[in-house]
Amino acid sequence: MNTATKVGVYVAGLAVVFGGAAGIGTVAGPVGKADEGGHGAHESAGTAVPAGLQVSQDGYTLHPRTTTVRPGVPTDFRFTIDGPDGRPVTGFAPLHGKRLHLIIARRDLSGFQHLHPAEVGGGVWAATVVLPKAGAYRFFTDVRPEGAEEALTLGADVAAPGDDQPVPLPEPARVAKVDGYEVKLDGALAPGRSSKLTLTVGKDGRPVTDLEPYLEAYGHLVALRQGDLAYLHVHPDGEPGDGKTKPGPGITFYAEAPSAGTYRLYLDFQHGGKVRTAEFTVTAGPSSGPVEQGGQDEGHGGHTH
């Protein structure tokens, strides 16, 4: 499909909200006000709108200064978060240890990246971005502007011109491999109730028991819904230094999927001074039970920080 055709296309999907450390997912309240403890989800006339589907929320707007990136070419990607007055916001509260998070994924859910841009002045943020293939990409920003009631996840499409060849979504599997590490997923998403997910990290056949803190946790999870790329951002149960959470091998999350659907999970974990990403396809619904173990391609785990 031509890139220009894909940019800005949003496929209607099924709503799902993940809970963080408290272990409870929350469907949000009225449009214009994020739910307490939520991550920017909204609801209008009974229809939930997950985070990341809107370029503007609560008066704040993601404004890319760069809208086209040549595939494979390092690009100085710049953007602002404009406030209700139309001016770039310069004050942000830290969110998971950073003032701003930039998440990138191709619309076929490949090419995941998690970056931390630098502010270069006047509310303008910049990051060197390399988009590996042609296609339409979704750029998400996780921020909490000073004065905003809650954290916001805003999303906008960026085009990488060329021959867009979508990559099929990998089948659900319980094991992902990246850089010699093996990550096992235990648990399943069950629509309508809280589900426990445990991701266990191993290397060379042995459990990893010395995971390093990353973004104030031993693991960082992003989930995107197939179709519209609704953005779901969670952190594990517990945190480093709380006296009970161990640095591996297991990292536990609690998630609630109130509706059926297919999602891609991206687990960031740090070990040996390097952050790696393990990726999983998960189905919430009648077929979300155990599946045969199978490895991911080694090339799926790379991302830049």
Secondary structure, 3 states (H helix, E strand, C coil): CCHHHHCCCCCCCCCCECCCCCCCCCCCCECCCCCCCCCCCEEECCEEECECCCCEECCEEEEECCCECCCCCCEEEEEEEECCCCCECCCECCECCECCEEEEEECCCCCCEEECCEEEECCEEEEEECCCCCEEEEEEEEECECCCCCCEEEEEEEEECCCCCCCCCCCCCCEEEECCEEEEEECCCCECCEEEEEEEEEECCEECCCCECECCECCEEEEEECCCCCEEEECCCCCCCCCCCCCCCEEEEEEEECCCEEEEEEEEEEECCEEEEEEEEEEECCCCCCCCCCCCCHHHCCCCC
